[in-house]
């Protein structure tokens, strides 16, 4: 992965990139929720995690609930990339815990209920 890192920070629509990437490196952005549905690895680079959790507050502990490896230093992140250590086993549980009702048919249900009045 290290030889194929691209910075897409300025790309206008991150959702497009989910289909062409093999790994998401993120911080506290909620983009990992959608990405987790694809069951691809997520690596968290949270160099300021303790300060962020203290000052900004978080809904859930990043270290405990993140669906992937949490790296608090650049060295940890690079080591995870070299070793391909992403803790992917966390993704399935995260998806089950957060998307147990997800079946990919939400739009159909909206059309049925609102438009077709079924």
N, C-alpha and C positions, 0 to 999 in steps of 0.2 A: 504494500500500500504506500510506502514512503516515497517511492519513485513516481507515484501517480496522484499527487496532492494538487488540487486546484482550488483557488479561492473564488468562490461564487458569491461573495458578500454583496456585490453590486447587481447581481442578477435580479430582474424585476419580479419573478414569480418562483418562489422556492418549490412550490408543489410540482412544477415541471421537472425539477431536478431529481425528485425521488425515484423516477423511473430510470435514470441513467447513472445513478451512483451506486456504489457497492457498500458504502459506509457513510454514516452521518457523524461529523464531529460538531458538537454543539456545546452551549453553556447552559443557561437556564430557560432558553426559549422553549415555547410550547410545541415547536415543530416536531419534536420527537414523538409526540402522541400519534400524529398521522403516519410518520415514518415507521413506527413500531408495527403498524398494521401490515406492513410489507414484510415483516419478520426479517429485516436486514439489520446488521450490527449498528449499534449506536455507541459512540465514545464521547464521554463528557469531559470537557476541559474546564475545570472550575477553580482556576488559580486563586480566586478571591472568595471561595465558598463560605468559609467561616464568617467573614465580614459581611458578605451578602446576606446570609441567613439571619445574622444578628440585626443588621440595619434595615434591610428591605423586608425580611420575613419571607417565609415560603409556606405553601400549602402543606407540603410534606417534606421530610428530610430528603435532600438530594442523594446523599450517600446511601440511605436505606432503601429508597423507592425507585431510583433511576433504573431504567431497563437496559443497563449496560454498565461498562466499567467507568468509574468516576476517577479522574486524575486531577490531583490538586497542584501538580507541578508540570512544567514542560517536559522534564526528564521522564516522568511517569507516563505521559502521553506518548512520547517517542518510543519508549520501551514497549508499551502496549501495541503500537503500530508495528514495530519490528517483529514482535512475537505473535502478532495477530491475536492478542489477548483482549477480547472485547466483552467477556462474560455474557455471551449470547443466550445462555440458559435463562437469564432474567427476562428476556423479551416475552416468551410465551406466558409466563405468570402475569406480567404486566398487562398483556393483551386480555387475558382472561379476567383479571381484576377490574379493568377499566372499560372493556368493550364486550362484556358478556352478552349483551343484547344486539351487538352488531352482526348484521347478516348481509349487508350490502344492498338492502332493498328499501331504504328509508324514503327515497324519492317516489317509489311506487306506492308506498303507504300514504304519503302526503297527497298524491294525485287521487288515490282512492277516497280518502277522507274529505279533502277540501273540494276538489273539482267534481268528482263523480258521486260524492255524498254517500259512499258505501258504508 
